Amino acid sequence: LVKYYSAFNNDTFLGCFMSINFSHNEIEAHSMLNKKGMLYSRELGRMFLEECFSATEITRVTTYIPSDLSKAINYVKKCGFKQEGIKRDSIYRNNKLLNNVILGITRKDFYEFSR
């Protein structure tokens, strides 16, 4: 199941989040925020995760980010994600073979982080 969550401020589009249900308890998440959306990035990330974890069966959210996107990696860490591993040589980006950084957050981590 794939879901899209759009973010607006008044009538201004800020970006969107996508969730993919991999199993009954895990979601893979992706975010695409424009420059205006970056101003609200932490709050939007918190709201998205709150929506994900409001489903009682969801216990974790995972994301994969190309290793050359350090700002994106830092963003999800500021939302409470923890680096869990690296998929080596798993993605081509700009004609270069790169690693994918695996980051995750559990329901428990999210609610502890959100306090």
C-alpha positions in Angstrom: 0.0 0.0 0.0 1.4 3.4 -1.0 0.2 6.6 0.5 1.0 10.2 -0.3 0.8 13.1 2.1 0.9 16.6 0.7 2.0 19.6 2.8 0.6 23.1 2.2 0.9 26.5 4.0 -2.3 28.3 3.0 -2.3 27.7 -0.8 1.5 27.3 -1.1 2.7 23.7 -1.8 5.6 22.8 0.5 6.2 19.2 -0.6 5.0 15.7 0.1 5.8 12.5 2.0 5.3 9.0 0.7 4.8 5.9 2.8 5.0 2.3 1.6 3.7 -0.5 3.8 6.2 -3.3 3.6 4.6 -5.4 6.2 1.9 -5.2 8.8 4.2 -3.3 11.2 6.8 -1.4 9.0 6.6 1.6 6.7 9.3 2.8 4.3 9.1 6.6 4.1 10.4 9.2 1.6 10.1 13.0 1.7 10.3 15.6 -1.1 10.2 19.1 0.3 10.8 22.2 -1.8 12.8 25.3 -0.5 9.7 26.8 1.2 9.0 23.4 2.8 12.4 23.2 4.3 11.4 26.1 6.6 8.8 23.8 8.2 10.8 20.6 7.7 11.0 19.4 11.4 7.3 20.1 12.1 6.3 18.4 8.8 8.4 15.4 9.7 7.0 15.2 13.1 3.4 15.4 11.8 4.1 12.7 9.2 5.6 10.4 11.8 2.7 11.0 14.1 0.4 10.0 11.3 2.4 6.8 10.6 2.5 5.7 14.2 -1.2 6.5 14.8 -1.9 3.2 13.0 -1.7 0.8 16.0 0.1 -1.9 14.1 3.0 0.2 12.8 6.1 -0.2 15.0 8.8 1.3 12.8 9.5 3.6 9.9 12.6 3.1 7.7 14.1 5.3 5.0 17.0 4.8 2.5 19.0 7.9 1.5 21.9 8.1 -1.0 25.1 8.7 0.8 25.9 11.9 -1.0 22.8 13.6 0.4 24.2 14.7 3.7 21.6 17.3 4.3 18.8 14.8 3.9 20.5 12.4 6.3 21.0 15.1 8.9 17.3 16.1 8.4 15.9 12.7 9.3 18.3 12.3 12.2 16.9 15.6 13.6 13.5 14.0 13.3 14.7 11.1 15.5 15.9 8.5 13.0 19.0 6.5 13.8 21.4 5.2 11.3 21.0 1.4 11.1 23.3 0.4 8.3 24.6 0.9 4.8 23.7 -0.9 1.5 27.0 -0.7 -0.3 27.1 0.2 -4.0 23.3 0.0 -4.3 22.3 3.1 -6.2 23.4 5.0 -9.3 23.2 8.8 -9.0 24.7 11.2 -11.4 26.5 8.3 -13.1 28.2 7.3 -9.9 27.7 4.1 -7.9 26.8 5.1 -4.3 25.8 3.6 -1.0 22.4 3.9 0.4 22.2 4.9 4.1 19.6 3.0 6.1 17.9 5.0 8.8 15.0 4.0 11.1 12.8 5.1 13.9 10.7 2.9 16.2 7.4 3.9 17.7 9.1 3.9 21.2 12.0 6.1 19.9 9.6 8.6 18.3 7.5 9.1 21.4 10.6 9.5 23.6 12.1 11.9 21.0 8.9 13.9 20.8 8.7 14.7 24.5 
